[in-house]
Amino acid sequence: MSNKNVINLDVAIIGGGNAGMTLAKNLAAQRNNLVTTVFEPKTPQQRNYCWSLWATPEQQAGLKHCERGSWHKWRLVSDEEDVLLTSKKFNYLCLSSTDYLQHSEDSLEGCIDIKRSSVDNLTGQHNFISQGQDYRAEHIFDSRPPLEAAYGLKQHFLGWEIRTKQPLPDTTVATLMDFRVDQSRGLHFIYALPFSNHNLFVESTMISRQLEDKDWYRQAISEWLCNQGIEVEELIREEIGVIPMEDVTKASSNESKIGAASGAVRLSSGYAFSAIQIQMATLAKGISKGNFVIPQTTSGFLNTMDNIFNSVLLSESRIAPRIFLHTAKALNGDQFAHFMLGSAGFFEWFKVVFSMPKVPFIKQAWRQVFKHD
Ligand SMILES: Cc1cc2nc3c(=O)[nH]c(=O)nc-3n(C[C@H](O)[C@H](O)[C@H](O)COP(=O)(O)OP(=O)(O)OC[C@H]3O[C@@H](n4cnc5c(N)ncnc54)[C@H](O)[C@@H]3O)c2cc1C
């Protein structure tokens, strides 16, 4: 039963995650007259994840309050190769999502309300119900996560933050992908971020269509730690996540979607943070001028290239580690960061495509072209 006393809003932001809170923070900074409310059922403490990105020193300075670690060297490793990249322009940052969200909530300073409740019933373009209360908003921005297709391609992972018994041998390098793990169930790698001498984040990540039991990822982490000679003193926390790697925008025609639900996730890598920051800053700027249209985050070209890349990974999972290593080897650290951020130019794309095994790519590119016809 809903309450028929309708509450009217100018702007309703549904979901106070990365996109929702970044938009709210930007709108609050404008000190505009729009009556705005964020609807988010969970506290920042209930959403404690590692959010990572490549950032320039200027961007890094703006994120200092939530930084867990920062590296200017990163590494991709397979049984055959070990590629180390160093960047002058970018650092690889890991942020605490809890700290980012808490800081964003604090910055609203009474300008924008947060309701700790979910929106479960969105009817039409303006009306919805939350906790039995009817609302009408002139503009709705909906960041509720996209539903992942049961058998769709996804990146799924389980990570541990641990305290180690012995000091870590090297805390200056972020391991983005270590493929020296079980590859029998799909493309699988370990991601490891040393926060300090005794503090490590380590994650087992799969790119496949099917989720695994939690114990499967835990086993992979334990084996990898054992192979590295790292002993666990304490398991501080565990995080799990699933990121769809297929175009989520086709599943819903709702034009009010922002963030990951609007397709802001890079399909070939799962990275979304930076694209969402740009999307929300641009949207807020537009709103200040009376333009409420949500900007696109990825170009058709980028999505097509990522789809080709993903279909090669799926069809040729045997050579998938080599494809990632070749991409890393073809580029220097700065170019690699641009590539991962989705801002690579023609020259970088040319270098990547040129370094790839040609036959699988041509085959999949051909399929993509015909699929879209
Ligand atoms: C565990 C995890 C780790 C990730 N790590 C990275 C990373 O390292 N780098 C990167 O770039 N990307 C990462 N991603 C991708 C990630 O999707 C984005 O970075 C980012 O969080 C997406 O922002 P968003 O606002 O679109 O979604 P979210 O941040 O997921 O926000 C959606 C919000 O909607 C709320 N919500 C859900 N249902 C309702 C409802 N019915 N009513 C109201 N609110 C609702 C949720 O509680 C949530 O807070 C990660 C994703 C996950 C799940």
The ligand as an SDF file (V2000), in Angstrom:
LIG
                    3D

 53 58  0  0  0  0  0  0  0  0999 V2000
   33.0800   -5.4120   -5.7570 C   0  0  0  0  0  0  0  0  0  0  0  0
   33.2930   -4.5140   -6.9480 C   0  0  0  0  0  0  0  0  0  0  0  0
   34.5570   -3.9970   -7.2000 C   0  0  0  0  0  0  0  0  0  0  0  0
   34.7580   -3.1480   -8.2880 C   0  0  0  0  0  0  0  0  0  0  0  0
   36.0030   -2.6620   -8.5160 N   0  0  0  0  0  0  0  0  0  0  0  0
   36.1730   -1.7660   -9.4980 C   0  0  0  0  0  0  0  0  0  0  0  0
   37.4450   -1.1550   -9.6920 C   0  0  0  0  0  0  0  0  0  0  0  0
   38.4210   -1.5150   -9.0240 O   0  0  0  0  0  0  0  0  0  0  0  0
   37.5740   -0.1980  -10.6490 N   0  0  0  0  0  0  0  0  0  0  0  0
   36.5150    0.1720  -11.4290 C   0  0  0  0  0  0  0  0  0  0  0  0
   36.6800    1.0710  -12.2610 O   0  0  0  0  0  0  0  0  0  0  0  0
   35.3120   -0.4310  -11.3080 N   0  0  0  0  0  0  0  0  0  0  0  0
   35.1220   -1.3740  -10.3570 C   0  0  0  0  0  0  0  0  0  0  0  0
   33.9100   -1.9620  -10.2120 N   0  0  0  0  0  0  0  0  0  0  0  0
   32.8860   -1.6720  -11.1790 C   0  0  0  0  0  0  0  0  0  0  0  0
   31.8290   -0.8500  -10.4890 C   0  0  0  0  0  0  0  0  0  0  0  0
   30.6310   -1.3030  -11.0050 O   0  0  0  0  0  0  0  0  0  0  0  0
   32.0030    0.6640  -10.5780 C   0  0  0  0  0  0  0  0  0  0  0  0
   33.2590    1.1560  -10.3220 O   0  0  0  0  0  0  0  0  0  0  0  0
   31.0270    1.4660   -9.6970 C   0  0  0  0  0  0  0  0  0  0  0  0
   30.8430    1.0230   -8.3950 O   0  0  0  0  0  0  0  0  0  0  0  0
   29.7490    1.5400  -10.4100 C   0  0  0  0  0  0  0  0  0  0  0  0
   29.0850    2.6630   -9.8940 O   0  0  0  0  0  0  0  0  0  0  0  0
   27.5220    2.7510   -9.9630 P   0  0  0  0  0  0  0  0  0  0  0  0
   27.1170    3.9290   -9.1990 O   0  0  0  0  0  0  0  0  0  0  0  0
   27.0690    2.5900  -11.3520 O   0  0  0  0  0  0  0  0  0  0  0  0
   27.0510    1.4230   -9.1930 O   0  0  0  0  0  0  0  0  0  0  0  0
   27.2280    1.1380   -7.6120 P   0  0  0  0  0  0  0  0  0  0  0  0
   28.4340    1.7970   -7.0790 O   0  0  0  0  0  0  0  0  0  0  0  0
   27.1020   -0.3420   -7.5080 O   0  0  0  0  0  0  0  0  0  0  0  0
   25.9600    1.8410   -6.9940 O   0  0  0  0  0  0  0  0  0  0  0  0
   24.6380    1.3760   -7.1440 C   0  0  0  0  0  0  0  0  0  0  0  0
   23.9290    1.6420   -5.8190 C   0  0  0  0  0  0  0  0  0  0  0  0
   22.5470    1.3450   -5.9750 O   0  0  0  0  0  0  0  0  0  0  0  0
   22.0880    0.8600   -4.7210 C   0  0  0  0  0  0  0  0  0  0  0  0
   20.8210    0.1570   -4.9440 N   0  0  0  0  0  0  0  0  0  0  0  0
   20.6340   -1.1210   -5.3520 C   0  0  0  0  0  0  0  0  0  0  0  0
   19.3110   -1.3760   -5.4350 N   0  0  0  0  0  0  0  0  0  0  0  0
   18.6630   -0.2380   -5.0850 C   0  0  0  0  0  0  0  0  0  0  0  0
   17.2930    0.1220   -4.9970 C   0  0  0  0  0  0  0  0  0  0  0  0
   16.3140   -0.7410   -5.3010 N   0  0  0  0  0  0  0  0  0  0  0  0
   16.9820    1.3870   -4.6080 N   0  0  0  0  0  0  0  0  0  0  0  0
   17.9570    2.2900   -4.3120 C   0  0  0  0  0  0  0  0  0  0  0  0
   19.2780    1.9810   -4.3850 N   0  0  0  0  0  0  0  0  0  0  0  0
   19.6090    0.7410   -4.7810 C   0  0  0  0  0  0  0  0  0  0  0  0
   23.2210   -0.0360   -4.2420 C   0  0  0  0  0  0  0  0  0  0  0  0
   23.1580   -0.2330   -2.8290 O   0  0  0  0  0  0  0  0  0  0  0  0
   24.4400    0.7660   -4.6830 C   0  0  0  0  0  0  0  0  0  0  0  0
   24.9740    1.5680   -3.6660 O   0  0  0  0  0  0  0  0  0  0  0  0
   33.6800   -2.8330   -9.1550 C   0  0  0  0  0  0  0  0  0  0  0  0
   32.4190   -3.3950   -8.9100 C   0  0  0  0  0  0  0  0  0  0  0  0
   32.2260   -4.2360   -7.8380 C   0  0  0  0  0  0  0  0  0  0  0  0
   30.8560   -4.8240   -7.6220 C   0  0  0  0  0  0  0  0  0  0  0  0
  1  2  1  0
  2  3  1  0
  2 52  2  0
  3  4  2  0
  4  5  1  0
  4 50  1  0
  5  6  2  0
  6  7  1  0
  6 13  1  0
  7  8  2  0
  7  9  1  0
  9 10  1  0
 10 11  2  0
 10 12  1  0
 12 13  2  0
 13 14  1  0
 14 15  1  0
 14 50  1  0
 15 16  1  0
 16 17  1  0
 16 18  1  0
 18 19  1  0
 18 20  1  0
 20 21  1  0
 20 22  1  0
 22 23  1  0
 23 24  1  0
 24 25  2  0
 24 26  1  0
 24 27  1  0
 27 28  1  0
 28 29  2  0
 28 30  1  0
 28 31  1  0
 31 32  1  0
 32 33  1  0
 33 34  1  0
 33 48  1  0
 34 35  1  0
 35 36  1  0
 35 46  1  0
 36 37  1  0
 36 45  1  0
 37 38  2  0
 38 39  1  0
 39 40  1  0
 39 45  2  0
 40 41  1  0
 40 42  2  0
 42 43  1  0
 43 44  2  0
 44 45  1  0
 46 47  1  0
 46 48  1  0
 48 49  1  0
 50 51  2  0
 51 52  1  0
 52 53  1  0
M  END
$$$$
